[in-house]
């Protein structure tokens, strides 16, 4: 959890897009800040206006993956489901204070169900 909230870690979220029955591609988008909401839920801001389609993908397929790495390439992957998208409220306001331009217009809440190691030598090991 310490790695997750560090500002200097690299974070990428993955989503699917395509038809309802057959996803056609996987999209990656950078995430600059993550907050731990509770023991099973994390939140991150969404501010990329050009890639709004990713929000639709989150809602349509609901499965998410967040990769987090420290600069030394120590990292892990969180897998889970979309819990909700907040377009207003205290959580969004708190991210607007933390984030540089462009300011987020939504917050993604992700229910984490699995955690895997991504660090070389142990990559793919299930942690939770």
C-alpha positions in Angstrom: 0.0 0.0 0.0 2.9 2.3 0.6 4.0 2.1 -3.0 0.5 2.7 -4.3 0.2 6.2 -2.8 3.7 7.4 -3.5 3.7 10.3 -6.0 7.0 9.1 -7.6 5.6 5.6 -8.6 4.6 4.9 -12.2 0.9 3.9 -12.6 -1.0 2.6 -15.6 -4.6 1.5 -15.7 -5.8 -1.0 -18.3 -9.3 -1.3 -19.8 -11.0 -3.3 -22.6 -13.0 -2.1 -25.5 -14.9 -3.7 -28.3 -18.3 -5.4 -28.5 -20.2 -6.7 -25.5 -19.2 -10.3 -26.2 -15.7 -9.9 -27.7 -13.3 -7.3 -26.5 -11.2 -6.0 -29.4 -8.3 -4.3 -27.7 -6.8 -3.3 -24.4 -6.1 0.4 -23.6 -3.6 1.8 -21.2 -3.8 5.2 -19.6 -1.4 6.8 -17.1 -2.6 7.6 -13.6 -0.9 10.3 -11.6 -2.4 9.9 -8.1 -4.1 7.0 -6.2 -5.9 7.1 -2.9 -6.8 4.1 -0.7 -10.5 4.5 0.2 -10.8 1.3 2.3 -9.2 -2.1 2.5 -10.7 -3.3 -0.8 -11.2 0.0 -2.7 -8.8 2.5 -4.4 -9.6 5.7 -6.2 -7.8 7.5 -9.0 -8.6 10.7 -11.0 -9.5 10.8 -14.6 -8.5 14.0 -16.5 -7.7 12.9 -20.1 -10.5 14.6 -22.1 -9.1 13.0 -25.3 -9.6 9.5 -24.0 -13.1 9.8 -22.5 -13.9 6.6 -24.3 -11.9 4.8 -21.6 -14.6 5.8 -19.0 -17.2 4.2 -21.2 -15.0 1.0 -21.4 -14.8 0.9 -17.6 -18.6 1.0 -17.4 -19.2 -1.4 -20.2 -16.7 -4.2 -19.2 -16.2 -3.2 -15.5 -12.9 -5.1 -15.3 -9.8 -3.0 -14.5 -6.2 -3.6 -13.9 -3.8 -1.1 -12.4 0.0 -1.6 -12.6 2.2 0.3 -10.1 6.0 0.5 -10.3 8.7 2.2 -8.2 11.5 3.6 -10.3 13.6 0.5 -9.4 11.0 -1.6 -11.3 9.6 -3.0 -8.0 5.9 -3.3 -8.6 2.6 -5.1 -8.6 -0.7 -5.4 -10.5 -4.1 -4.8 -8.9 -7.0 -6.5 -10.6 -10.6 -5.8 -9.9 -13.9 -4.2 -11.0 -15.3 -0.8 -11.4 -17.2 0.2 -8.2 -18.3 3.6 -9.4 -17.5 6.8 -11.3 -17.8 10.0 -9.2 -18.2 13.2 -11.3 -18.7 15.4 -8.2 -18.2 15.4 -4.5 -15.5 15.6 -1.8 -13.3 12.9 -3.3 -13.2 14.6 -6.7 -12.5 17.9 -5.0 -9.6 16.4 -3.0 -8.1 15.1 -6.3 -8.4 18.5 -7.9 -6.3 20.0 -5.1 -3.6 17.3 -5.5 -3.4 17.1 -9.3 -1.7 19.5 -11.7 -3.3 20.6 -15.0 -5.4 19.2 -16.5 -7.7 18.9 -13.5 -9.7 15.7 -13.2 -13.3 15.7 -14.2 -14.1 12.2 -12.7 -12.8 9.8 -10.1 -12.7 6.0 -10.7 -13.4 3.8 -7.7 -12.0 0.3 -8.2 -12.9 -2.7 -6.0 -9.6 -4.7 -5.8 -10.1 -8.5 -5.9 -6.5 -9.7 -6.6 -2.9 -8.5 -6.4 0.0 -9.9 -8.3 3.7 -9.2 -8.2 5.3 -7.5 -11.2 8.8 -7.3 -9.8 11.4 -9.3 -11.9 12.1 -12.7 -10.4 8.7 -13.0 -8.8 6.5 -11.5 -11.5 3.1 -13.3 -11.8 3.0 -14.5 -8.2 -0.3 -13.9 -6.6 0.0 -11.8 -3.4 -3.7 -11.5 -2.5 
